[in-house]
Amino acid sequence: MRLFAALRERAGAPEVVLQLPDGALVGDALDRLAGVTDGVPAVMAVNREYASREAVLHEGDEVALIPPVSGGSVGSLHARVTDQPIALDPLLERVRDPRAGAVVTFQGVTREVPELEYEAYAEMAEAEIAEIVARAIDRHGLCSAAAEHRVGIVPLSEPSVVVVASAPHREQAFAGAREIIDEIKARAPIWKKEEGQWVPGTTPPAS
């Protein structure tokens, strides 16, 4: 089982091994890990999707323990987790569309401290961000949208997350961009460390 952020540090390893009987549920695994999660409202991801306590575990499942989160390309959307600085201009090019009369950009930058450190369950985070962007495109009638989140060290005034949305009208572009960043902060398995401490976040809802 993969561990991240504060739970990884608490366990002293990025992975732990559990021996569970056939037919074991996610809840059984969570109960066995109570010593690691003590005081942390963690949820479990199975095969890179949030899972309820009643979900059945199977041999070969990819399982991860997800503490509260702080916080690929398909068609007209782009979603990526990267350890490199995020450049705005390429994202603007990705959402350029002849139907668009409005383009909204959002950049979340490091403030007040010399640097922030981000950790992610990168494979799952990219999939979650792609779903978030796709839903926003559909819900708000966007022409296109893109989102990137940086991991590793992000120095003062540099962006850790960038969202860009294009739409026929400004109301759609603003609403879509706002939904994307709010959902990334609520759902994507990404954690932030500030001055040596993991920043408290929200527990993602289980499917």
Secondary structure as UniProt FT lines:
FT   HELIX           5..11
FT   TURN            22..23
FT   HELIX           26..32
FT   HELIX           34..37
FT   TURN            38..39
FT   STRAND          43..46
FT   TURN            47..48
FT   STRAND          49..51
FT   TURN            53..54
FT   TURN            59..60
FT   STRAND          63..66
FT   STRAND          73..74
FT   TURN            75..76
FT   STRAND          77..82
FT   HELIX           88..95
FT   TURN            98..99
FT   STRAND          102..109
FT   STRAND          115..120
FT   HELIX           122..140
FT   STRAND          144..150
FT   STRAND          152..155
FT   TURN            156..157
FT   STRAND          159..167
FT   HELIX           170..187
FT   STRAND          190..194
FT   TURN            195..196
FT   STRAND          197..198
//
